Amino acid sequence: MTVESEALGCAVDLGSGRILPHVTVERVRGADDIAALSPDAWRSAPRAQATLNALRLLKSARPELPVIGAVCGPVTLAAMVMDAGIFFRLLRRNPDMARRLAEVAEEFVAGFALAQRGAGADVILIAEPSATGEILGARHFES
């Protein structure tokens, strides 16, 4: 779940056998940072390209078996490129800015998911643990 956030400019610790990869420094602190994000950043990101290559290899090695790709959902990605607590407060305090960030994340996720499909993934899993009604609240969840 750090391939996308790293591609968008976050610093990532790849973890170890006991610690999962995680974002160590978020990329977005304000509106100017959102405007500088590239929804196509996955095209030049080394780990995103490694993911696509892995999907190609899997599909060519065993074409009869389903290959499953995966992406972070846009709300989860937004809450990774901006500190999650700040992002969730932003939903209440500046919903337009939060929406802009989520829209950039959505465009990134869609492009990366389609690229995975093109690389051989039969199915794309969307991991969106940050976009539940419990976390967002009913009004934001609905929108």
LINTAMO-V66952 format. One record per run of one state. SS is the DSSP state (2 for helix, 1 for strand, 0 for the rest). FROM is the first residue (numbers start at 1). LEN is the number of residues. If there is no record, write none. Layout:
SS&FROM&LEN / SS&FROM&LEN
This chain:
0&1&2 / 2&3&5 / 0&8&3 / 1&11&3 / 0&14&8 / 1&22&4 / 0&26&5 / 2&31&6 / 0&37&4 / 2&41&3 / 0&44&2 / 2&46&16 / 0&62&6 / 1&68&5 / 0&73&1 / 2&74&8 / 0&82&2 / 2&84&10 / 0&94&1 / 2&95&24 / 0&119&4 / 1&123&5 / 0&128&5 / 2&133&4 / 0&137&1 / 2&138&5 / 0&143&1
